């Protein structure tokens, strides 16, 4: 009797805890999305009912238990898809392929724990947690998680304090669904008691899971079930292929395949061809006095007017918009949006492109493990001092090691800043640029300086409120200031502060005698959370065409010199070309790789992980068979530079 009493008390307590947690989640959705009586009532009802059923001692009859056990993987799959879309977006064939993953997972857990009750509960927790992570990652960076995001975990954790995790009714309903799967599973009394059968079942489940992952990566299965293979829209890819299908198929991109026709000898031939074609003009630049080169990759710096028209109470970028004398401006196409800053950084410093790397990967963490020729090492070799500055932690994106691999002589992180001005907890652009001036004033006379700085002021987390920071740029067409509209206004206010700081930096160097060229560009646009209100205002569907979709991957760049430079506007250029273009405008000699890229740009002005734009302005996905010879040559050079390091032709890359 005493044992029964304790068991009853435990179940009642467990039920109360379950109800309390789910009710709190429902109230968080109320806070996040406002009072929606119907949704709130439904979520509270099922939250309370969940506690009641948890407290119920009874279990299902065997037949009902079998049905519940069979339906659990199906329900789990549906809940997982509901996080970001609806499961009926999947075709029948793709639904069944995804379902097979959940069946193997659930069966394997049943054998591991010896019962449906425990096995199904643990198996349900796995997609529930992964789904929550993916849900917020999509909100914060506008693209889903990929297998190699594990490399970025430390960097992601370091900035979570500046993000607000807003709960929605959609999220709460999905969590309720997972909770009910676990509650129903707890009422199923089906066991696997024999240890030998359990051991065999575990081994077979592992074999089946390994086979499933291998199969999901194959082109044959992809063709058979009709997987979407267009990589330029990751969210659409996950929606069409299902989370399990899309996530696991990404494993096939972990390895960089050797390009067709690759050999180190081929690279040597290309080097010889360029050496023979070098003109006297190129040789002449080597004797000219070299200007200081200051490069600023400004975090999330974008001009949202490129996406669509909207009205503000003031110009959020007045100084850069007005800048014209000795200035080159343009539209820069990047491979990322809302995050993965290091990828834009990688493309700029190396000249390599993410068009030939796994979608969603991070080169700094996956492919850079040794000394690698870069813009920094090349400029050091021709007489520049080289400095890298980042007003945040050295661990982010493994920069401390990578900057050493790239040949930077001096590397400064957050601990090099003494009492800097902070905005939303990050070092402001004004303080970041003051560090540039400090380094310039300390440099050796007569030695040109290459300084590369990655800022932090505009980092994501615009939905949160911060003491001492209020938006001064207002959107005039949105009288109702929702949390999302305020986030957009905060973002535009940050851009205005960057613009002011950049103007102050130019004012300083206008009065310096040493020739100096300054380049500033954005690493990516902010997440869709910031831009969606503006697109909705004008009825723009970003997925209506490849060209429209790629507008979300365009940021501004501006090159300014404190001496006479021909003004120019570049309509389209991608990051991989930008460092060579900078040297060309600054009249600094280029290495063979940069010369090759400057010529390739005439045929392919833009090549990123999501698009290729030809010289006539035509947009192409990377899967299209266009300009294949040019792309193959480029891919061969990049493979030699980044992958086949033991046979790298260092002289071609300026080392």
C-alpha positions as CSV (number, residue, x, y, z in Angstrom):
1,X,0.0,0.0,0.0
2,X,2.8,2.4,0.9
3,X,4.5,1.7,-2.4
4,X,1.3,2.4,-4.3
5,X,0.9,5.6,-2.4
6,X,4.5,6.7,-3.2
7,X,3.9,5.8,-6.9
8,X,0.7,7.8,-7.0
9,X,2.4,10.8,-5.4
10,X,5.3,10.6,-7.9
11,X,2.9,10.5,-10.8
12,X,0.9,13.4,-9.6
13,X,4.1,15.4,-9.1
14,X,5.3,14.4,-12.5
15,X,2.0,15.5,-14.0
16,X,2.0,18.8,-12.2
17,X,5.6,19.5,-13.4
18,X,4.7,18.6,-17.0
19,X,1.6,20.8,-17.0
20,X,3.5,23.7,-15.4
21,X,6.3,23.5,-18.0
22,X,3.9,23.4,-20.9
23,X,1.7,26.2,-19.5
24,X,4.8,28.4,-19.1
25,X,5.7,27.7,-22.7
26,X,2.2,28.7,-23.7
27,X,2.5,32.0,-21.8
28,X,5.9,32.6,-23.4
29,X,4.2,32.4,-26.8
30,X,1.6,34.9,-25.5
31,X,4.5,37.2,-24.6
32,X,6.2,36.6,-28.0
33,X,3.3,36.9,-30.3
34,X,0.7,38.6,-28.3
35,X,-2.7,37.5,-27.0
36,X,-4.3,35.1,-29.6
37,X,-7.1,33.7,-27.5
38,X,-7.9,30.7,-29.6
39,X,-4.3,29.5,-29.9
40,X,-3.6,30.3,-26.2
41,X,-6.7,28.4,-25.1
42,X,-5.8,25.3,-27.1
43,X,-2.2,25.2,-25.9
44,X,-3.2,25.7,-22.3
45,X,-5.9,23.0,-22.6
46,X,-3.5,20.4,-23.9
47,X,-0.9,21.5,-21.4
48,X,-3.2,20.8,-18.5
49,X,-4.5,17.6,-20.1
50,X,-0.9,16.4,-20.5
51,X,-0.5,16.7,-16.7
52,X,-3.7,14.8,-16.1
53,X,-2.8,11.9,-18.5
54,X,0.7,11.8,-17.0
55,X,-0.8,11.3,-13.5
56,X,-3.1,8.5,-14.8
57,X,-1.7,5.1,-13.7
58,X,-3.3,3.1,-16.5
59,X,-1.6,1.7,-19.6
60,X,-2.9,0.8,-23.0
61,X,-4.0,-2.7,-24.0
62,X,-1.5,-4.6,-26.1
63,X,-3.1,-3.9,-29.5
64,X,-3.6,-0.2,-28.8
65,X,0.0,-0.1,-27.5
66,X,1.3,-1.7,-30.7
67,X,-0.6,0.9,-32.8
68,X,0.8,3.7,-30.6
69,X,4.3,2.3,-31.0
70,X,4.0,2.2,-34.8
71,X,2.5,5.7,-35.0
72,X,5.2,7.3,-32.8
73,X,7.9,7.6,-35.5
74,X,5.3,9.1,-37.9
75,X,4.1,11.6,-35.4
76,X,7.7,12.5,-34.5
77,X,8.6,13.1,-38.2
78,X,5.5,15.4,-38.6
79,X,6.4,17.4,-35.5
80,X,10.0,17.8,-36.7
81,X,8.8,19.2,-40.1
82,X,6.2,21.4,-38.3
83,X,9.0,23.4,-36.7
84,X,9.6,25.4,-39.9
85,X,7.0,24.2,-42.5
86,X,4.3,21.6,-42.9
87,X,4.9,17.8,-43.5
88,X,2.6,17.7,-46.5
89,X,5.2,19.7,-48.4
90,X,6.9,16.4,-48.8
91,X,6.1,14.0,-51.6
92,X,5.0,10.5,-50.6
93,X,8.3,9.0,-51.6
94,X,10.4,11.6,-49.7
95,X,8.1,11.3,-46.7
96,X,8.7,7.5,-46.6
97,X,12.5,8.0,-47.0
98,X,12.5,10.4,-44.0
99,X,10.2,8.1,-42.0
100,X,12.7,5.3,-42.4
101,X,15.2,7.3,-40.4
102,X,12.7,7.7,-37.5
103,X,11.8,4.0,-37.6
104,X,15.4,3.0,-37.3
105,X,16.0,5.5,-34.5
106,X,12.9,4.4,-32.5
107,X,13.5,0.7,-33.0
108,X,17.2,1.1,-32.1
109,X,16.3,2.9,-28.9
110,X,13.7,0.2,-28.0
111,X,16.4,-2.5,-28.2
112,X,18.9,-0.3,-26.3
113,X,16.5,0.4,-23.3
114,X,14.6,-2.8,-23.5
115,X,11.1,-1.2,-23.7
116,X,8.9,0.9,-25.9
117,X,8.2,3.3,-23.0
118,X,11.9,4.3,-22.3
119,X,13.1,3.8,-25.9
120,X,10.4,5.9,-27.5
121,X,10.8,8.7,-24.9
122,X,14.5,9.0,-25.5
123,X,14.1,8.7,-29.3
124,X,11.5,11.5,-29.2
125,X,13.8,13.8,-27.2
126,X,16.5,13.7,-30.0
127,X,14.5,15.2,-32.9
128,X,12.7,17.5,-30.4
129,X,16.1,19.1,-29.3
130,X,17.6,19.1,-32.7
131,X,14.5,20.7,-34.1
132,X,14.5,23.5,-31.4
133,X,18.1,24.3,-32.3
134,X,17.3,24.4,-36.0
135,X,14.3,26.5,-35.4
136,X,16.3,29.3,-33.7
137,X,19.2,29.0,-36.1
138,X,16.9,29.6,-39.0
139,X,15.5,32.7,-37.2
140,X,19.0,34.0,-36.4
141,X,20.9,33.3,-39.6
142,X,18.1,32.5,-42.1
143,X,19.4,29.1,-43.0
144,X,19.1,25.6,-41.4
145,X,21.8,23.7,-39.5
146,X,24.2,21.5,-41.3
147,X,26.5,18.7,-40.0
148,X,29.6,20.9,-39.8
149,X,27.9,23.4,-37.6
150,X,29.4,21.4,-34.7
151,X,32.7,23.1,-35.6
152,X,31.1,26.5,-35.0
153,X,29.5,25.6,-31.6
154,X,32.0,27.5,-29.5
155,X,31.6,30.6,-31.7
156,X,27.8,30.4,-31.6
157,X,27.7,30.1,-27.8
158,X,29.9,33.2,-27.4
159,X,27.3,35.4,-28.9
160,X,24.0,33.9,-27.7
161,X,23.7,36.6,-25.0
162,X,22.8,39.1,-27.6
163,X,20.0,37.1,-29.1
164,X,16.4,37.0,-27.8
165,X,14.8,33.6,-28.0
166,X,11.3,34.5,-28.8
167,X,8.7,31.7,-28.4
168,X,5.8,31.5,-30.9
169,X,2.6,29.5,-30.8
170,X,3.9,27.4,-33.7
171,X,6.9,26.4,-31.6
172,X,4.8,25.7,-28.5
173,X,2.4,23.5,-30.5
174,X,5.3,21.5,-31.9
175,X,6.7,21.0,-28.4
176,X,3.3,20.0,-27.2
177,X,3.2,17.4,-30.0
178,X,6.5,15.9,-28.9
179,X,5.4,16.0,-25.2
180,X,2.3,14.0,-26.1
181,X,4.3,11.4,-28.0
182,X,6.4,10.9,-24.9
183,X,3.3,10.8,-22.7
184,X,1.5,8.3,-24.9
185,X,4.7,6.2,-25.1
186,X,4.8,6.0,-21.3
187,X,1.4,4.2,-21.4
188,X,2.8,1.4,-23.6
189,X,3.9,-1.7,-21.8
190,X,5.8,-3.6,-24.5
191,X,9.2,-4.9,-23.6
192,X,12.2,-6.7,-25.1
193,X,13.5,-8.7,-22.1
194,X,16.1,-11.1,-23.6
195,X,19.5,-9.5,-23.6
196,X,20.7,-11.6,-26.6
197,X,17.8,-10.3,-28.7
198,X,18.4,-6.7,-27.5
199,X,22.1,-7.0,-28.4
200,X,21.3,-8.3,-31.9
201,X,18.7,-5.6,-32.3
202,X,21.2,-2.9,-31.4
203,X,23.8,-4.1,-33.8
204,X,21.3,-4.5,-36.6
205,X,19.9,-1.0,-35.9
206,X,23.4,0.5,-36.1
207,X,24.1,-1.3,-39.4
208,X,20.7,-0.1,-40.7
209,X,21.5,3.5,-39.7
210,X,24.9,3.4,-41.3
211,X,23.4,2.0,-44.4
212,X,20.7,4.6,-44.4
213,X,23.2,7.5,-44.1
214,X,25.3,6.0,-47.0
215,X,22.2,5.5,-49.1
216,X,20.8,9.0,-48.4
217,X,24.1,10.5,-49.7
218,X,23.9,8.6,-53.0
219,X,22.8,10.2,-56.3
220,X,20.9,7.1,-57.2
221,X,18.5,7.4,-54.2
222,X,18.3,11.1,-54.8
223,X,17.2,10.6,-58.4
224,X,14.8,7.7,-57.4
225,X,12.8,9.6,-54.9
226,X,13.1,13.1,-56.5
227,X,15.2,14.9,-53.9
228,X,15.6,18.7,-54.5
229,X,19.3,19.2,-55.3
230,X,19.3,23.0,-55.9
231,X,21.5,24.3,-53.1
232,X,21.0,28.0,-53.5
233,X,17.9,28.0,-51.2
234,X,18.8,25.9,-48.1
235,X,15.5,26.5,-46.4
236,X,13.6,25.3,-49.5
237,X,15.9,22.3,-49.8
238,X,15.1,21.3,-46.2
239,X,11.4,21.9,-46.8
240,X,11.3,19.8,-50.0
241,X,13.6,17.0,-48.8
242,X,12.6,16.8,-45.1
243,X,14.9,17.5,-42.3
244,X,16.4,14.1,-42.0
245,X,16.9,13.7,-45.7
246,X,18.4,17.1,-46.2
247,X,20.6,17.1,-43.1
248,X,22.1,13.7,-43.6
249,X,22.6,14.0,-47.3
250,X,24.8,17.0,-46.5
251,X,27.4,14.5,-45.3
252,X,28.4,13.8,-48.9
253,X,29.7,17.4,-49.1
254,X,32.2,16.9,-46.2
255,X,34.9,15.9,-48.7
256,X,36.1,18.2,-51.4
257,X,36.3,16.1,-54.6
258,X,39.3,16.4,-56.9
259,X,38.3,18.4,-60.0
260,X,38.2,16.8,-63.4
261,X,41.7,17.1,-65.0
262,X,43.4,18.1,-61.9
263,X,47.2,17.8,-61.5
264,X,49.9,20.0,-60.0
265,X,51.4,20.0,-63.5
266,X,48.3,21.7,-64.8
267,X,48.7,24.5,-62.3
268,X,52.3,24.9,-63.4
269,X,51.2,25.2,-67.0
270,X,48.7,27.9,-66.0
271,X,51.3,29.8,-64.0
272,X,53.7,29.7,-67.0
273,X,51.0,31.0,-69.3
274,X,50.3,34.0,-67.0
275,X,54.1,34.7,-66.6
276,X,54.5,34.9,-70.3
277,X,51.6,37.2,-70.7
278,X,52.6,39.7,-68.0
279,X,53.0,43.2,-69.5
280,X,55.6,45.9,-68.9
281,X,52.8,47.8,-67.1
282,X,52.6,45.0,-64.4
283,X,56.4,45.0,-64.0
284,X,56.4,48.8,-63.7
285,X,54.0,48.8,-60.7
286,X,56.5,46.8,-58.7
287,X,58.9,49.9,-58.6
288,X,56.2,52.4,-57.5
289,X,55.7,53.5,-53.9
290,X,53.1,51.3,-52.3
291,X,50.1,52.9,-50.4
292,X,48.9,51.8,-47.1
293,X,46.0,49.3,-47.5
294,X,43.3,49.4,-44.8
295,X,40.5,46.9,-45.2
296,X,37.4,46.8,-43.0
297,X,35.0,43.9,-43.2
298,X,32.0,45.4,-41.4
299,X,29.8,43.0,-39.5
300,X,26.3,42.7,-41.1
301,X,26.8,45.9,-43.0
302,X,24.2,46.2,-45.8
303,X,22.1,48.8,-47.6
304,X,18.6,47.4,-47.4
305,X,17.4,49.8,-50.2
306,X,19.1,47.3,-52.6
307,X,16.3,44.8,-51.7
308,X,13.3,47.2,-52.0
309,X,12.1,50.7,-51.5
310,X,11.1,52.0,-48.1
311,X,10.9,55.4,-46.3
312,X,12.9,56.4,-43.2
313,X,12.9,59.6,-41.2
314,X,16.5,60.2,-42.1
315,X,19.2,58.8,-44.3
316,X,20.8,55.9,-42.5
317,X,24.0,56.0,-44.7
318,X,24.4,59.7,-45.6
319,X,28.2,59.9,-45.7
320,X,28.8,56.8,-47.8
321,X,25.9,57.7,-50.1
322,X,27.4,61.2,-50.6
323,X,31.0,60.0,-51.0
324,X,32.2,60.3,-54.6
325,X,35.6,61.9,-55.0
326,X,38.5,59.4,-55.2
327,X,36.0,56.7,-54.6
328,X,34.9,53.3,-56.1
329,X,31.6,51.9,-55.0
330,X,29.7,48.8,-55.9
331,X,27.5,45.8,-55.1
332,X,29.3,42.9,-53.6
333,X,27.8,39.4,-53.9
334,X,28.5,37.1,-50.9
335,X,28.0,33.4,-50.1
336,X,26.3,33.8,-46.7
337,X,23.4,35.6,-45.0
338,X,22.7,36.3,-41.4
339,X,25.8,34.5,-40.2
340,X,29.0,32.5,-41.0
341,X,31.0,35.7,-41.2
342,X,34.2,33.8,-41.6
343,X,33.3,32.5,-45.0
344,X,33.2,36.0,-46.6
345,X,36.5,36.7,-44.8
346,X,38.0,33.5,-46.3
347,X,36.9,34.4,-49.8
348,X,38.4,37.9,-49.6
349,X,41.7,36.9,-48.1
350,X,42.3,33.9,-50.3
351,X,40.6,34.6,-53.6
352,X,39.0,31.1,-53.3
353,X,35.2,30.7,-53.7
354,X,32.6,28.8,-51.8
355,X,31.1,27.7,-55.1
356,X,33.5,24.8,-54.9
357,X,33.1,24.0,-51.2
358,X,30.4,22.2,-49.3
359,X,27.2,24.2,-48.9
360,X,27.1,25.7,-45.4
361,X,30.7,24.7,-44.5
362,X,33.1,27.0,-42.7
363,X,36.6,26.9,-44.3
364,X,38.4,28.3,-41.3
365,X,37.3,25.3,-39.2
366,X,37.2,22.5,-41.8
367,X,39.9,23.1,-44.4
368,X,42.6,25.3,-42.9
369,X,45.1,23.4,-40.8
370,X,48.5,24.7,-42.1
371,X,50.3,27.7,-43.6
372,X,48.2,29.0,-46.5
373,X,49.1,31.7,-49.0
374,X,46.8,34.7,-48.6
375,X,46.5,38.4,-49.3
376,X,48.4,39.0,-46.0
377,X,51.3,36.7,-46.8
378,X,51.6,38.0,-50.3
379,X,51.7,41.7,-49.2
380,X,54.2,40.8,-46.5
381,X,56.4,39.3,-49.2
382,X,56.4,42.5,-51.2
383,X,57.3,44.7,-48.3
384,X,54.1,45.4,-46.3
385,X,53.7,45.1,-42.5
386,X,50.6,43.0,-41.8
387,X,48.1,43.5,-39.0
388,X,44.8,41.8,-38.2
389,X,42.3,43.3,-35.8
390,X,39.0,41.8,-34.4
391,X,37.4,43.4,-31.3
392,X,36.1,40.1,-30.0
393,X,37.4,36.8,-28.7
394,X,40.4,35.1,-30.4
395,X,38.5,31.7,-30.3
396,X,35.8,32.9,-32.7
397,X,36.0,30.9,-36.0
398,X,39.4,29.7,-35.0
399,X,40.8,33.1,-36.1
400,X,43.9,33.1,-33.9
401,X,45.3,30.1,-35.7
402,X,44.0,31.0,-39.1
403,X,45.5,34.5,-39.1
404,X,48.8,32.9,-38.3
405,X,48.4,30.5,-41.2
406,X,47.6,33.5,-43.4
407,X,50.8,35.3,-42.5
408,X,49.6,38.2,-40.4
409,X,52.6,39.5,-38.3
410,X,50.5,41.1,-35.6
411,X,47.1,39.9,-34.4
412,X,44.9,42.0,-32.1
413,X,41.7,40.8,-30.4
414,X,39.4,42.2,-27.7
415,X,42.1,42.1,-25.0
416,X,44.0,44.7,-27.0
417,X,41.2,47.3,-26.5
418,X,41.3,49.4,-23.4
419,X,37.9,50.8,-22.2
420,X,36.4,50.9,-25.7
421,X,33.0,52.4,-26.4
422,X,30.4,49.7,-26.5
423,X,27.0,49.4,-28.2
424,X,24.8,46.6,-27.2
425,X,27.8,45.1,-25.4
426,X,30.0,45.0,-28.6
427,X,32.9,47.3,-29.3
428,X,31.6,50.2,-31.4
429,X,32.9,50.8,-34.9
430,X,34.1,54.2,-33.7
431,X,36.4,52.5,-31.2
432,X,37.3,49.8,-33.7
433,X,38.4,52.4,-36.2
434,X,40.3,54.3,-33.5
435,X,42.4,51.2,-33.1
436,X,43.2,51.4,-36.8
437,X,44.5,55.0,-36.4
438,X,46.5,53.9,-33.4
439,X,48.2,51.1,-35.4
440,X,48.9,53.5,-38.2
441,X,50.5,56.0,-35.9
442,X,52.7,53.3,-34.4
443,X,53.9,51.8,-37.7
444,X,57.4,52.1,-38.9
445,X,58.0,55.1,-41.2
446,X,58.5,54.2,-44.8
447,X,57.0,50.7,-44.5
448,X,53.5,50.4,-46.1
449,X,50.9,48.8,-43.8
450,X,48.2,46.3,-44.7
451,X,45.6,46.3,-41.9
452,X,42.6,44.0,-42.0
453,X,39.8,44.5,-39.4
454,X,36.6,42.6,-38.8
455,X,34.1,44.6,-36.7
456,X,31.4,43.5,-34.2
457,X,29.1,46.5,-33.6
458,X,26.3,45.4,-36.0
459,X,26.2,41.7,-34.9
460,X,22.8,40.0,-34.8
461,X,20.5,40.3,-31.8
462,X,18.5,43.2,-33.0
463,X,15.2,42.1,-31.3
464,X,16.6,42.6,-27.8
465,X,16.3,45.8,-25.9
466,X,19.6,47.3,-24.6
467,X,20.1,50.0,-22.0
468,X,21.4,53.1,-23.6
469,X,20.6,52.1,-27.1
470,X,17.4,53.3,-28.8
471,X,16.7,53.4,-32.5
472,X,16.9,56.9,-34.1
473,X,16.1,55.7,-37.6
474,X,12.4,55.1,-38.0
475,X,10.5,53.3,-40.7
476,X,7.7,55.8,-41.8
477,X,5.4,53.2,-43.4
478,X,5.0,51.2,-40.2
479,X,3.0,53.2,-37.6
480,X,2.6,50.1,-35.4
481,X,6.0,49.5,-33.9
482,X,6.0,45.7,-33.4
483,X,9.0,43.9,-32.0
484,X,10.1,43.0,-35.6
485,X,9.7,46.5,-36.9
486,X,11.7,47.8,-34.0
487,X,14.4,45.3,-34.7
488,X,14.7,46.6,-38.3
489,X,14.9,50.2,-37.0
490,X,17.6,49.2,-34.5
491,X,19.5,47.6,-37.4
492,X,19.3,50.7,-39.5
493,X,20.4,52.8,-36.5
494,X,23.5,50.7,-36.2
495,X,24.3,51.1,-39.9
496,X,24.0,54.9,-39.4
497,X,26.5,54.7,-36.6
498,X,28.9,52.7,-38.8
499,X,28.5,55.4,-41.5
500,X,29.4,58.1,-39.0
501,X,32.4,56.2,-37.8
502,X,33.6,55.6,-41.3
503,X,33.3,59.3,-42.1
504,X,35.5,60.1,-39.1
505,X,38.1,57.6,-40.3
506,X,38.2,59.2,-43.7
507,X,38.4,62.7,-42.2
508,X,41.6,61.5,-40.3
509,X,43.3,60.0,-43.3
510,X,42.4,63.0,-45.6
511,X,45.0,64.9,-43.5
512,X,47.7,62.3,-43.7
513,X,50.6,62.6,-46.1
514,X,51.2,58.9,-46.7
515,X,49.2,57.4,-49.5
516,X,46.4,55.3,-48.0
517,X,43.5,53.3,-49.6
518,X,40.6,52.2,-47.4
519,X,38.2,49.5,-48.4
520,X,35.1,48.8,-46.4
521,X,32.5,46.1,-47.2
522,X,29.8,44.0,-45.5
523,X,30.2,40.3,-44.7
524,X,26.5,39.5,-45.2
525,X,23.0,40.9,-44.9
526,X,21.1,40.6,-41.6
527,X,18.7,37.7,-41.2
528,X,15.3,37.6,-42.8
529,X,13.7,38.6,-39.5
530,X,15.0,42.1,-40.2
531,X,14.3,42.3,-43.9
532,X,11.0,40.5,-44.3
533,X,8.8,43.5,-43.2
534,X,10.3,45.6,-46.0
535,X,9.7,42.8,-48.6
536,X,6.2,42.2,-47.3
537,X,5.5,46.0,-47.6
538,X,6.1,45.8,-51.3
539,X,4.7,42.4,-52.0
540,X,8.1,40.9,-52.9
541,X,8.5,37.1,-53.0
542,X,12.2,36.4,-52.6
543,X,11.8,32.9,-54.0
544,X,10.1,34.1,-57.2
545,X,13.4,33.9,-59.2
546,X,17.1,33.2,-58.7
547,X,17.8,36.9,-59.3
548,X,15.3,38.0,-56.7
549,X,16.6,35.5,-54.2
550,X,20.2,36.6,-54.7
551,X,19.4,40.1,-53.7
552,X,19.5,38.8,-50.2
553,X,23.2,38.1,-50.7
554,X,24.4,41.6,-51.8
555,X,26.2,44.1,-49.6
556,X,27.9,47.4,-50.4
557,X,31.6,48.0,-50.8
558,X,33.4,51.3,-50.9
559,X,37.1,52.0,-51.8
560,X,38.4,55.4,-51.0
561,X,41.9,56.9,-51.4
562,X,43.4,60.0,-49.9
563,X,45.0,60.8,-53.2
564,X,43.7,61.0,-56.8
565,X,41.8,57.9,-57.9
566,X,39.5,57.4,-60.8
567,X,35.8,57.2,-59.6
568,X,33.9,54.1,-60.6
569,X,30.7,52.2,-59.8
570,X,30.8,48.4,-60.0
571,X,27.4,46.9,-60.5
572,X,28.3,43.3,-59.7
573,X,31.4,41.7,-58.2
574,X,31.8,38.7,-55.8
575,X,34.1,38.6,-52.8
576,X,36.7,36.3,-54.3
577,X,37.7,39.0,-56.7
578,X,37.6,41.9,-54.3
579,X,41.2,41.7,-52.9
580,X,42.7,41.6,-56.4
581,X,40.4,44.4,-57.5
582,X,41.6,46.5,-54.5
583,X,45.3,46.0,-55.5
584,X,44.4,46.9,-59.1
585,X,42.8,50.2,-58.0
586,X,45.6,50.9,-55.5
587,X,48.2,50.3,-58.3
588,X,49.8,47.5,-56.3
589,X,51.3,44.6,-58.2
590,X,49.3,41.4,-58.2
591,X,50.4,37.8,-57.9
592,X,49.6,35.3,-60.6
593,X,46.5,34.0,-58.9
594,X,45.1,37.5,-58.6
595,X,45.9,38.2,-62.2
596,X,44.1,35.0,-63.2
597,X,41.1,36.1,-61.2
598,X,41.0,39.5,-62.6
599,X,40.8,38.0,-66.1
600,X,38.2,35.4,-65.0
601,X,36.0,38.3,-63.7
602,X,35.6,39.5,-67.2
603,X,33.8,36.2,-68.1
604,X,32.2,35.4,-64.7
605,X,31.7,38.7,-62.7
606,X,30.1,36.9,-59.9
607,X,30.6,33.4,-58.5
608,X,29.4,32.5,-55.0
609,X,28.0,29.4,-53.3
610,X,24.5,30.3,-54.6
611,X,24.9,31.8,-58.0
612,X,27.0,32.5,-61.0
613,X,26.5,35.6,-63.1
614,X,27.9,35.7,-66.7
615,X,29.2,38.8,-68.5
616,X,25.8,39.4,-70.1
617,X,24.2,39.6,-66.7
618,X,22.6,36.1,-66.8
619,X,22.0,34.4,-63.5
620,X,22.8,30.7,-63.2
621,X,22.7,28.1,-60.5
622,X,25.9,26.2,-60.0
623,X,24.3,23.0,-61.3
624,X,23.8,24.5,-64.8
625,X,26.3,23.5,-67.4
626,X,27.6,26.9,-68.4
627,X,31.1,28.3,-68.6
628,X,32.3,24.8,-67.6
629,X,35.9,25.2,-68.9
630,X,36.5,28.5,-67.0
631,X,34.9,27.0,-63.8
632,X,37.0,23.9,-64.1
633,X,40.3,25.8,-64.4
634,X,39.3,27.9,-61.4
635,X,38.4,24.8,-59.4
636,X,41.7,23.2,-60.3
637,X,43.7,26.2,-59.0
638,X,41.6,26.4,-55.8
639,X,42.1,22.6,-55.1
640,X,45.8,23.1,-55.4
641,X,45.7,26.1,-53.1
642,X,43.4,24.8,-50.4
643,X,43.4,20.9,-50.5
644,X,46.5,19.5,-52.2
645,X,48.8,21.4,-49.9
646,X,51.7,19.0,-50.3
647,X,51.8,19.7,-54.0
648,X,50.8,23.4,-53.8
649,X,52.5,25.6,-56.4
650,X,53.2,28.4,-53.8
651,X,54.8,30.8,-56.3
652,X,51.5,31.0,-58.2
653,X,49.7,32.2,-55.1
654,X,52.4,34.8,-54.2
655,X,54.2,32.8,-51.5
